[in-house]
Each structure stands twice: as structure tokens, then as C-alpha cells.
Amino acid sequence: MGRVIGLGLAVLMVLVGGLWTLQGLGYVEGSSMSGSGTWAVIGPIVAGLGVALAIVVLQRRPG
């Protein structure tokens, strides 16, 4: 069960990080985050951590 939760969290982090990146770059409007360079930096960091989490979870042996 822990593997499923870990992968779910990893996917969520990648999706949220991608959204934050797009908002920070101004591609997604309608938020106070839109056009803010801070979110253009934080978004890829969160997405990258999500990818790293997925790699760790997938490399662990079940059990």
C-alpha cells in the first residue's frame, strides 16, 4: 500500500509543480500566482522532487 501512496504523491507533485510553473510564466491566468517569477522557480523544483520520489518508490523492492 505504501508504494501506491508514494506514487500517487509523486504524480500529484509533478502535476502541481507543472501548474505552478505555468502560472508563474503567465500561461495560466486568474490567480495571484499568475505572472509571478517566484512560482516559475518553485514549480519546477516541486515537479523535480516528484520525479525523484517516483524513482525512489519504483526502485524499492516490494515488501
N, CA, C and O atoms as CSV, one atom per row, in Angstrom:
chain,resi,resn,atom,element,x,y,z
A,1,MET,N,N,0.827,-1.206,0.000
A,1,MET,CA,C,0.000,0.000,0.000
A,1,MET,C,C,0.859,1.253,0.000
A,1,MET,O,O,0.472,2.265,-0.583
A,2,GLY,N,N,2.022,1.202,0.647
A,2,GLY,CA,C,2.888,2.364,0.711
A,2,GLY,C,C,3.405,2.782,-0.652
A,2,GLY,O,O,3.623,3.966,-0.910
A,3,ARG,N,N,3.599,1.793,-1.528
A,3,ARG,CA,C,4.092,2.083,-2.872
A,3,ARG,C,C,3.050,2.867,-3.670
A,3,ARG,O,O,3.393,3.798,-4.399
A,4,VAL,N,N,1.802,2.496,-3.534
A,4,VAL,CA,C,0.725,3.189,-4.243
A,4,VAL,C,C,0.609,4.623,-3.751
A,4,VAL,O,O,0.450,5.543,-4.552
A,5,ILE,N,N,0.685,4.817,-2.455
A,5,ILE,CA,C,0.598,6.163,-1.878
A,5,ILE,C,C,1.782,7.001,-2.336
A,5,ILE,O,O,1.617,8.168,-2.692
A,6,GLY,N,N,2.975,6.415,-2.330
A,6,GLY,CA,C,4.166,7.135,-2.774
A,6,GLY,C,C,4.066,7.564,-4.221
A,6,GLY,O,O,4.404,8.698,-4.559
A,7,LEU,N,N,3.605,6.670,-5.079
A,7,LEU,CA,C,3.446,7.017,-6.494
A,7,LEU,C,C,2.348,8.063,-6.690
A,7,LEU,O,O,2.478,8.959,-7.524
A,8,GLY,N,N,1.278,7.945,-5.923
A,8,GLY,CA,C,0.210,8.940,-6.010
A,8,GLY,C,C,0.695,10.318,-5.610
A,8,GLY,O,O,0.365,11.313,-6.256
A,9,LEU,N,N,1.480,10.376,-4.546
A,9,LEU,CA,C,2.046,11.648,-4.101
A,9,LEU,C,C,3.010,12.198,-5.141
A,9,LEU,O,O,3.035,13.404,-5.387
A,10,ALA,N,N,3.800,11.328,-5.752
A,10,ALA,CA,C,4.750,11.757,-6.779
A,10,ALA,C,C,4.027,12.355,-7.981
A,10,ALA,O,O,4.428,13.399,-8.496
A,11,VAL,N,N,2.962,11.695,-8.425
A,11,VAL,CA,C,2.185,12.209,-9.559
A,11,VAL,C,C,1.549,13.548,-9.205
A,11,VAL,O,O,1.547,14.472,-10.017
A,12,LEU,N,N,1.016,13.650,-8.009
A,12,LEU,CA,C,0.412,14.905,-7.563
A,12,LEU,C,C,1.443,16.034,-7.545
A,12,LEU,O,O,1.149,17.153,-7.965
A,13,MET,N,N,2.647,15.738,-7.060
A,13,MET,CA,C,3.704,16.750,-7.008
A,13,MET,C,C,4.094,17.211,-8.408
A,13,MET,O,O,4.319,18.401,-8.625
A,14,VAL,N,N,4.175,16.288,-9.352
A,14,VAL,CA,C,4.529,16.656,-10.725
A,14,VAL,C,C,3.429,17.525,-11.341
A,14,VAL,O,O,3.724,18.525,-11.996
A,15,LEU,N,N,2.178,17.154,-11.136
A,15,LEU,CA,C,1.069,17.934,-11.692
A,15,LEU,C,C,0.982,19.329,-11.082
A,15,LEU,O,O,0.814,20.315,-11.800
A,16,VAL,N,N,1.096,19.413,-9.763
A,16,VAL,CA,C,1.029,20.709,-9.084
A,16,VAL,C,C,2.228,21.566,-9.476
A,16,VAL,O,O,2.085,22.761,-9.736
A,17,GLY,N,N,3.397,20.959,-9.518
A,17,GLY,CA,C,4.591,21.700,-9.928
A,17,GLY,C,C,4.467,22.233,-11.339
A,17,GLY,O,O,4.873,23.360,-11.621
A,18,GLY,N,N,3.906,21.422,-12.232
A,18,GLY,CA,C,3.688,21.878,-13.602
A,18,GLY,C,C,2.705,23.035,-13.666
A,18,GLY,O,O,2.918,24.002,-14.397
A,19,LEU,N,N,1.629,22.932,-12.899
A,19,LEU,CA,C,0.641,24.015,-12.860
A,19,LEU,C,C,1.260,25.294,-12.321
A,19,LEU,O,O,1.060,26.368,-12.887
A,20,TRP,N,N,2.018,25.185,-11.217
A,20,TRP,CA,C,2.656,26.362,-10.649
A,20,TRP,C,C,3.636,26.998,-11.625
A,20,TRP,O,O,3.748,28.222,-11.691
A,21,THR,N,N,4.345,26.167,-12.380
A,21,THR,CA,C,5.278,26.687,-13.376
A,21,THR,C,C,4.532,27.474,-14.443
A,21,THR,O,O,4.922,28.589,-14.790
A,22,LEU,N,N,3.463,26.890,-14.959
A,22,LEU,CA,C,2.689,27.571,-15.988
A,22,LEU,C,C,2.070,28.870,-15.468
A,22,LEU,O,O,2.003,29.860,-16.196
A,23,GLN,N,N,1.619,28.867,-14.218
A,23,GLN,CA,C,1.082,30.091,-13.634
A,23,GLN,C,C,2.179,31.142,-13.479
A,23,GLN,O,O,1.974,32.315,-13.790
A,24,GLY,N,N,3.321,30.720,-13.007
A,24,GLY,CA,C,4.425,31.649,-12.821
A,24,GLY,C,C,4.897,32.265,-14.120
A,24,GLY,O,O,5.320,33.420,-14.148
A,25,LEU,N,N,4.827,31.495,-15.202
A,25,LEU,CA,C,5.235,32.008,-16.507
A,25,LEU,C,C,4.134,32.816,-17.187
A,25,LEU,O,O,4.364,33.417,-18.236
A,26,GLY,N,N,2.947,32.834,-16.598
A,26,GLY,CA,C,1.852,33.641,-17.116
A,26,GLY,C,C,0.971,32.942,-18.134
A,26,GLY,O,O,0.130,33.591,-18.757
A,27,TYR,N,N,1.135,31.638,-18.323
A,27,TYR,CA,C,0.302,30.905,-19.280
A,27,TYR,C,C,-1.071,30.570,-18.719
A,27,TYR,O,O,-2.020,30.378,-19.479
A,28,VAL,N,N,-1.188,30.496,-17.388
A,28,VAL,CA,C,-2.471,30.235,-16.740
A,28,VAL,C,C,-2.828,31.492,-15.949
A,28,VAL,O,O,-2.128,31.874,-15.011
A,29,GLU,N,N,-3.923,32.120,-16.345
A,29,GLU,CA,C,-4.340,33.380,-15.725
A,29,GLU,C,C,-5.391,33.133,-14.648
A,29,GLU,O,O,-5.894,32.019,-14.496
A,30,GLY,N,N,-5.714,34.183,-13.910
A,30,GLY,CA,C,-6.806,34.126,-12.956
A,30,GLY,C,C,-6.394,33.834,-11.533
A,30,GLY,O,O,-7.227,33.433,-10.720
A,31,SER,N,N,-5.132,34.024,-11.215
A,31,SER,CA,C,-4.649,33.741,-9.875
A,31,SER,C,C,-3.634,34.816,-9.494
A,31,SER,O,O,-3.034,35.455,-10.358
A,32,SER,N,N,-3.452,35.003,-8.198
A,32,SER,CA,C,-2.417,35.946,-7.760
A,32,SER,C,C,-1.025,35.398,-8.068
A,32,SER,O,O,-0.044,36.141,-8.049
A,33,MET,N,N,-0.940,34.093,-8.351
A,33,MET,CA,C,0.331,33.469,-8.702
A,33,MET,C,C,0.695,33.715,-10.170
A,33,MET,O,O,1.850,33.534,-10.556
A,34,SER,N,N,-0.269,34.120,-10.980
A,34,SER,CA,C,-0.045,34.304,-12.409
A,34,SER,C,C,0.963,35.415,-12.661
A,34,SER,O,O,0.830,36.526,-12.149
A,35,GLY,N,N,1.967,35.095,-13.456
A,35,GLY,CA,C,2.972,36.085,-13.824
A,35,GLY,C,C,4.019,36.339,-12.757
A,35,GLY,O,O,4.851,37.230,-12.923
A,36,SER,N,N,4.005,35.590,-11.677
A,36,SER,CA,C,4.968,35.776,-10.595
A,36,SER,C,C,6.167,34.855,-10.815
A,36,SER,O,O,6.018,33.635,-10.896
A,37,GLY,N,N,7.345,35.446,-10.909
A,37,GLY,CA,C,8.561,34.677,-11.139
A,37,GLY,C,C,8.871,33.681,-10.042
A,37,GLY,O,O,9.537,32.673,-10.279
A,38,THR,N,N,8.388,33.960,-8.842
A,38,THR,CA,C,8.625,33.043,-7.719
A,38,THR,C,C,8.066,31.661,-8.026
A,38,THR,O,O,8.721,30.651,-7.769
A,39,TRP,N,N,6.858,31.615,-8.577
A,39,TRP,CA,C,6.214,30.321,-8.868
A,39,TRP,C,C,6.818,29.658,-10.091
A,39,TRP,O,O,6.728,28.441,-10.255
A,40,ALA,N,N,7.432,30.459,-10.951
A,40,ALA,CA,C,8.141,29.891,-12.101
A,40,ALA,C,C,9.404,29.159,-11.660
A,40,ALA,O,O,9.940,28.340,-12.407
A,41,VAL,N,N,9.879,29.446,-10.457
A,41,VAL,CA,C,11.048,28.760,-9.899
A,41,VAL,C,C,10.612,27.615,-8.981
A,41,VAL,O,O,11.171,26.520,-9.049
A,42,ILE,N,N,9.625,27.860,-8.132
A,42,ILE,CA,C,9.173,26.844,-7.180
A,42,ILE,C,C,8.519,25.658,-7.901
A,42,ILE,O,O,8.700,24.513,-7.488
A,43,GLY,N,N,7.770,25.916,-8.963
A,43,GLY,CA,C,7.069,24.868,-9.691
A,43,GLY,C,C,7.982,23.761,-10.198
A,43,GLY,O,O,7.726,22.590,-9.919
A,44,PRO,N,N,9.044,24.095,-10.938
A,44,PRO,CA,C,9.931,23.029,-11.416
A,44,PRO,C,C,10.652,22.286,-10.292
A,44,PRO,O,O,10.977,21.107,-10.431
A,45,ILE,N,N,10.897,22.967,-9.194
A,45,ILE,CA,C,11.535,22.299,-8.049
A,45,ILE,C,C,10.594,21.240,-7.490
A,45,ILE,O,O,11.010,20.110,-7.234
A,46,VAL,N,N,9.340,21.597,-7.301
A,46,VAL,CA,C,8.356,20.640,-6.776
A,46,VAL,C,C,8.162,19.487,-7.767
A,46,VAL,O,O,8.095,18.326,-7.361
A,47,ALA,N,N,8.073,19.801,-9.062
A,47,ALA,CA,C,7.915,18.749,-10.069
A,47,ALA,C,C,9.129,17.823,-10.077
A,47,ALA,O,O,8.981,16.606,-10.185
A,48,GLY,N,N,10.316,18.389,-9.966
A,48,GLY,CA,C,11.534,17.579,-9.934
A,48,GLY,C,C,11.589,16.673,-8.718
A,48,GLY,O,O,12.017,15.522,-8.809
A,49,LEU,N,N,11.156,17.195,-7.583
A,49,LEU,CA,C,11.106,16.359,-6.379
A,49,LEU,C,C,10.082,15.231,-6.535
A,49,LEU,O,O,10.280,14.132,-6.018
A,50,GLY,N,N,8.998,15.506,-7.242
A,50,GLY,CA,C,8.013,14.464,-7.515
A,50,GLY,C,C,8.589,13.369,-8.390
A,50,GLY,O,O,8.335,12.187,-8.155
A,51,VAL,N,N,9.366,13.748,-9.401
A,51,VAL,CA,C,10.022,12.749,-10.250
A,51,VAL,C,C,11.014,11.935,-9.429
A,51,VAL,O,O,11.077,10.713,-9.563
A,52,ALA,N,N,11.786,12.604,-8.583
A,52,ALA,CA,C,12.753,11.903,-7.736
A,52,ALA,C,C,12.041,10.928,-6.797
A,52,ALA,O,O,12.514,9.810,-6.590
A,53,LEU,N,N,10.916,11.344,-6.232
A,53,LEU,CA,C,10.151,10.459,-5.354
A,53,LEU,C,C,9.659,9.234,-6.120
A,53,LEU,O,O,9.721,8.113,-5.614
A,54,ALA,N,N,9.174,9.448,-7.329
A,54,ALA,CA,C,8.704,8.317,-8.135
A,54,ALA,C,C,9.839,7.339,-8.415
A,54,ALA,O,O,9.636,6.126,-8.356
A,55,ILE,N,N,11.018,7.843,-8.714
A,55,ILE,CA,C,12.168,6.972,-8.975
A,55,ILE,C,C,12.508,6.156,-7.738
A,55,ILE,O,O,12.750,4.953,-7.831
A,56,VAL,N,N,12.527,6.807,-6.582
A,56,VAL,CA,C,12.846,6.098,-5.333
A,56,VAL,C,C,11.801,5.030,-5.042
A,56,VAL,O,O,12.142,3.903,-4.683
A,57,VAL,N,N,10.539,5.381,-5.195
A,57,VAL,CA,C,9.459,4.426,-4.903
A,57,VAL,C,C,9.522,3.235,-5.854
A,57,VAL,O,O,9.338,2.093,-5.435
A,58,LEU,N,N,9.779,3.498,-7.119
A,58,LEU,CA,C,9.805,2.410,-8.099
A,58,LEU,C,C,11.041,1.521,-7.955
A,58,LEU,O,O,11.001,0.354,-8.342
A,59,GLN,N,N,12.118,2.040,-7.415
A,59,GLN,CA,C,13.320,1.239,-7.240
A,59,GLN,C,C,13.305,0.392,-5.977
A,59,GLN,O,O,14.068,-0.569,-5.875
A,60,ARG,N,N,12.464,0.724,-5.027
A,60,ARG,CA,C,12.382,-0.058,-3.794
A,60,ARG,C,C,11.753,-1.410,-4.079
A,60,ARG,O,O,10.839,-1.529,-4.895
A,61,ARG,N,N,12.251,-2.410,-3.402
A,61,ARG,CA,C,11.680,-3.744,-3.545
A,61,ARG,C,C,10.377,-3.833,-2.764
A,61,ARG,O,O,10.292,-3.341,-1.639
A,62,PRO,N,N,9.374,-4.449,-3.348
A,62,PRO,CA,C,8.109,-4.597,-2.635
A,62,PRO,C,C,8.295,-5.474,-1.390
A,62,PRO,O,O,9.064,-6.436,-1.383
A,63,GLY,N,N,7.579,-5.110,-0.372
A,63,GLY,CA,C,7.652,-5.944,0.805
A,63,GLY,C,C,7.586,-5.241,2.038
A,63,GLY,O,O,7.640,-5.855,3.103
